[in-house]
């Protein structure tokens, strides 16, 4: 009986937090405006980062599955740059280590997702300030993480780039308004600019930077 109680204390806590993160993602999907109204008081930085890591792990596990089914992680079939970079460099690690490129794709996806978090947080923080926002760094972290939920959860789905990238971009509007106090019009124009830039990049490059493994 004592052993069971110990296992509950050790494993129940982390598992319960993961379940909470899944419910958080559900709230982002089903009622994003209500979610961002309350996001300002939703957990500390460690909770936000944990949510980001959990969603990134889901993305990292499912991305190689899509690759095995014949869908490369390119600008058509992947929603994050982390997936594309992982897919590009995984064959190199496979060559030098002997471990499967699909395993490396999963591991590198997590690594690149973690590495880009502070960069994107800083980018959105500066952007929000330039737009007249008043939120602090924690609000910028929340905006970066929660607005990216569609891309993290469904970014592995084939032909997903535009759909879930667009969805994530649209979530930046309520995130800017509720977390940083940026007016609706200004937030909408900014999000539209980012989406337009992304679309233009895809059209002009055709994902040419990505070297597809053979």
N, C-alpha and C positions, 0 to 999 in steps of 0.2 A: 504493500500500500504506500509506504514511504517512497519507494522507488518510482511509482507512478506519479506521485505528487511532485517529485523532483523533475521528472521528464516534462511534466506540464509546465513547471516554472521555467525550465531551460528552453524548451521548444515552443511552448504555447505563445510566449511573448513575441518572438520574431515572426512566427507564422501569423499571429493575429494582426501584426502590423502590415504584413504583406496583403492580407485580406482587406484591411482598411484601405490600402493603396489601390486595390482593384475597385473598391466601392467609390473611391475618389475619381478614378478614371471614368467610371459609369456616370458620375455626376457631371463631369465635364462634357460627356457626350450628350446626355439627355436634357440637361438644363444649364448650358454654359453661362447664361447671363446671371442666373441666381447663384451659380457657383462662384463667379468672379466677384459678386457683391460681397460674399463672405470670405473670399480668399485672403484678404488682408490680415485676417486673424487666424488663418488656418495653419497652425504648426510653426515651428521654428525652422531655421535653415537646415538643420540635420534631418528633419522630417521631409522637407522638400527634396533634398538631395537623395534621400533613401527612395522616395517615390520615383525620382528620375532614374536611379540605378535599377530598380525593379522593372520599370517599363523598358529600359535599355536591354535588360537580360531577356525579356520576352522577345524583343526585336532581334536580338543576337541569336536566339535559339531558332526562330522561324525563318530568318533570312537564308541560311544554308539549305533549308528544306525547299524553298522556292528555287534555289540554284540547282539542286539535284533534279528538280522537275523540269529543268531546262530554261528557267527565267533568270538571266544575268542581273546582277545588281547595277544597273545603269540608270540613266536619266529617265527611262521609261518605266522600269520595274522596281525602282527603289525611291523612297521618299527622303532619305537623309544622305548627306555627304559621307557620313561615317560608314554606311554600308558600302557605298561606291569605293571609298578608299580601301576598306577591308577586302573587298572583292578583287581589287587591283593588286594588292600586295600579298594576298594569301598564297598564290603560287610560288612566290619567292621564298617564303618561309617553309612551304612544303618541300621545295627543292633542297634546302639546307638542313632541314630537320627530319624529313621523312614522314612527318605527321600530315594527315589529310588536310588539303586546302580548305575543306568545309569546316573542320575544327578551327583552323586559323581564321577563317572568315568570321566565325562566331566570337572568338576571343578578341580579334582586332576590332570588331564592331563595338564591343563594350569599351575597349581602350579608347578608341577615337570618340565615342560618345562622351566619355568622361573628360577627355582632353578639351573638347570643344565647348563644354559647359561654361567655364569662366570667360571664354572669348565671347560667346553669344550673350552672356549676362552683361558683360561690359558694354557690348555694342548696343543692347537695348536700353541699358541705363543711360548712356550718353544720348541716345536718340530721344528717350523720354524727357531728359533735361532740356534738350534743344527744342522740344515741342512744348515746353512750359510745364512739364510734369513735376510733381513735388515728392514723389515716393523715393524711399531710400533703396539701398542695395538689396535688401531682403525682398522688397516688392519687385525689383527687376529680376531677381532669381525666380520668384514665383511666376512672373510673366513668362520668362524663358521656358521654364519647365512645364507649366500647366498648358500653355498654348501649344506646345509641341506634342501633346498627348496623342492626337490622331496619327501623326507621322510615326510616333514610337510604337503604338499598338498595332497599326495596320500598314506600316511602311514597307513590310515585306510582301504584301499582296501584289501579284503581277498587274501591270498597267496602273500602278497606284500613285506614281509620282505627282501628277497634276492634281488628282482628286484630293488626296490627303495633305499635300502641300498647300493647296488652296484652302482647305478646311483649317489647317493650322494658322495660315495667314489671316483668315477671317477672325479667329479667336484672339488675335492681337488687338483687335478693336475694343472689345469689352475689357480686356486686360489693361490696356492703356488708360481707359476711362476710369475703371474702378480702383485700380492699384496705384495709378500715378496722377489721376485727376486731369488727364488730357481731354479736352472737349471732344465730343463725338465726331464732329466734322473733321477736325484736325487728325484724329486717330484713324478715321476712315481713309482720308487722303494718303496718310503715311503707309497704311497697310496695302492700299492699292498700288502705291509706288513700288513697294517691295515685291509684290506679286508680279507686277508688270516687268520688273527688272529680272526676276527669276525666269519668266516665260521668254523674255528676249534672250537671255543667256542660253537657254536650251535651244532656241531656234538658230542662234548664230553659231554655236559650237557643235550642236548635235551630239554632245557628250564626247567630243573628239579627244578630250584629255584622258578619257578612260581607256586603258588598254585591256581589252577583253581577253581573259585567259583562254588558252586553247585546250 
